[in-house]
Amino acid sequence: MNFFRRTYWKFKGLQIGLGSNIQKGLLVTGNIKGISLGKNVFIGRNVELKIRDNSQIIIDDDVKIDDGVRIISANNSVVKIGKKSKIMFYSIINGGANITIGDKSAVAAFSMINSSLHLQLKNEDYMDQGHAHDPITIGRDILVGSHSSILPGSI
């Protein structure tokens, strides 16, 4: 990683493990102290890490996050990506409740993992309805195929 880029992110408060590599275009919004990157993590170009409330994003050792990935943690949830896992191009992980991706697992390109959804109640305006949240657990050594959608409560 470029020395100046690493120094910039550490100065901002991002916890970065040794040997990690952050490419250009990382966008971090919200509480940066809620994000931790393990050792030897690769973050591709134009990745977004977004924290709302007192949530956390934990990216364990030897994880690869490809270009264009978006990871959001809200509602005091924890999004955890296990060791030696890979999140491939332009996938979205939206944690309104906890999301755990086990060690050595992969989320293939253009996939969506979403632990919250808008409610859809009759006789109420869509935008006035709340959300439903339910945790998602993806085990060890699992491949989530390209263009997949994983919905709240999936195990």
C-alpha positions as CSV (number, residue, x, y, z in Angstrom):
1,M,0.0,0.0,0.0
2,N,1.1,3.5,-0.7
3,F,2.8,4.8,2.5
4,F,0.9,8.1,2.4
5,R,-2.5,6.4,1.9
6,R,-1.9,4.1,4.8
7,T,-0.8,7.0,7.0
8,Y,-3.9,9.0,6.0
9,W,-6.3,6.3,7.0
10,K,-4.5,5.5,10.3
11,F,-4.6,9.3,11.1
12,K,-8.3,9.2,10.4
13,G,-8.7,6.4,13.0
14,L,-9.0,3.3,10.8
15,Q,-7.6,0.2,12.4
16,I,-5.4,-1.5,9.8
17,G,-3.5,-4.7,10.4
18,L,0.0,-5.3,9.1
19,G,0.4,-6.1,5.4
20,S,-3.0,-4.7,4.5
21,N,-3.4,-3.0,1.1
22,I,-6.0,-0.3,0.4
23,Q,-6.4,0.8,-3.3
24,K,-7.5,4.2,-4.4
25,G,-11.1,5.4,-3.9
26,L,-12.0,4.0,-0.4
27,L,-15.0,5.8,0.9
28,V,-15.6,5.6,4.7
29,T,-18.7,7.3,6.2
30,G,-19.9,7.3,9.8
31,N,-17.9,6.2,12.8
32,I,-14.5,5.1,11.3
33,K,-13.5,3.7,14.7
34,G,-16.2,1.0,14.3
35,I,-14.2,-0.5,11.4
36,S,-11.3,-2.8,11.8
37,L,-9.1,-4.5,9.1
38,G,-7.1,-7.5,10.1
39,K,-3.7,-8.5,8.7
40,N,-3.1,-8.8,5.0
41,V,-6.5,-7.5,4.0
42,F,-6.8,-6.3,0.4
43,I,-9.4,-3.5,-0.3
44,G,-9.9,-2.9,-4.0
45,R,-10.8,0.3,-5.8
46,N,-13.9,2.4,-5.0
47,V,-15.0,0.3,-2.0
48,E,-17.5,1.9,0.4
49,L,-17.5,1.1,4.2
50,K,-20.5,2.8,5.9
51,I,-21.2,2.8,9.7
52,R,-24.4,4.0,11.3
53,D,-25.1,4.3,15.0
54,N,-22.6,2.3,17.1
55,S,-22.3,-0.5,14.5
56,Q,-19.1,-2.3,13.5
57,I,-17.5,-3.8,10.4
58,I,-14.9,-6.4,11.2
59,I,-12.8,-7.7,8.3
60,D,-10.6,-10.5,9.6
61,D,-7.1,-11.5,8.4
62,D,-6.3,-12.4,4.8
63,V,-9.7,-11.2,3.4
64,K,-10.0,-9.8,-0.2
65,I,-12.6,-7.2,-0.9
66,D,-12.8,-6.6,-4.7
67,D,-13.6,-3.3,-6.5
68,G,-16.9,-1.6,-6.1
69,V,-18.0,-3.5,-3.0
70,R,-20.3,-1.7,-0.5
71,I,-20.5,-2.8,3.1
72,I,-23.0,-1.1,5.5
73,S,-23.6,-1.7,9.2
74,A,-26.5,0.0,11.0
75,N,-28.8,-0.4,14.0
76,N,-25.9,-1.3,16.3
77,S,-25.2,-4.4,14.2
78,V,-21.9,-6.2,13.5
79,V,-20.9,-7.2,10.0
80,K,-18.0,-9.7,10.3
81,I,-16.1,-11.2,7.4
82,G,-14.1,-14.3,8.5
83,K,-10.5,-15.2,7.8
84,K,-9.4,-15.9,4.2
85,S,-12.8,-15.0,2.8
86,K,-13.5,-13.0,-0.4
87,I,-16.1,-10.5,-1.4
88,M,-16.1,-10.2,-5.1
89,F,-16.8,-7.3,-7.5
90,Y,-19.7,-5.0,-6.9
91,S,-21.4,-7.0,-4.1
92,I,-23.4,-5.3,-1.4
93,I,-23.5,-6.3,2.3
94,N,-26.2,-4.4,4.1
95,G,-26.3,-5.1,7.8
96,G,-29.4,-3.8,9.6
97,A,-28.9,-6.8,11.9
98,N,-25.8,-8.9,12.4
99,I,-24.2,-10.5,9.4
100,T,-21.5,-13.1,9.8
101,I,-19.6,-14.6,6.9
102,G,-17.5,-17.6,8.0
103,D,-13.8,-18.3,7.3
104,K,-12.8,-19.3,3.8
105,S,-16.1,-18.3,2.3
106,A,-16.8,-16.3,-0.8
107,V,-19.5,-14.0,-2.0
108,A,-19.4,-14.0,-5.8
109,A,-19.8,-10.9,-8.0
110,F,-22.9,-8.7,-8.0
111,S,-24.5,-10.4,-5.0
112,M,-26.6,-8.8,-2.2
113,I,-26.7,-9.8,1.4
114,N,-29.3,-7.8,3.2
115,S,-30.4,-8.3,6.9
116,S,-33.1,-5.7,6.7
117,L,-36.0,-5.0,4.5
118,H,-38.8,-2.4,4.2
119,L,-42.1,-3.6,5.6
120,Q,-44.9,-3.9,3.1
121,L,-48.2,-3.4,5.0
122,K,-51.6,-2.8,3.3
123,N,-53.2,0.6,3.5
124,E,-49.9,2.4,4.5
125,D,-47.6,4.4,2.4
126,Y,-44.5,2.5,1.6
127,M,-42.1,5.2,2.8
128,D,-43.9,5.6,6.1
129,Q,-43.4,1.9,7.1
130,G,-40.5,0.7,9.1
131,H,-38.1,-2.1,8.5
132,A,-37.7,-5.7,9.6
133,H,-34.3,-6.9,10.7
134,D,-33.1,-10.4,11.2
135,P,-29.4,-11.7,11.4
136,I,-27.7,-13.7,8.6
137,T,-25.1,-16.3,9.2
138,I,-23.1,-17.8,6.3
139,G,-21.0,-20.7,7.5
140,R,-17.4,-21.7,6.8
141,D,-16.3,-22.7,3.3
142,I,-19.5,-21.5,1.6
143,L,-19.8,-20.0,-1.9
144,V,-22.6,-17.5,-2.5
145,G,-23.0,-17.6,-6.3
146,S,-23.0,-14.6,-8.6
147,H,-26.1,-12.4,-8.6
148,S,-27.5,-14.1,-5.5
149,S,-29.7,-12.4,-2.9
150,I,-29.5,-13.5,0.7
151,L,-32.4,-12.2,2.8
152,P,-32.9,-11.6,6.5
153,G,-32.9,-14.6,8.7
154,S,-30.9,-16.8,6.4
155,I,-28.6,-19.4,7.9
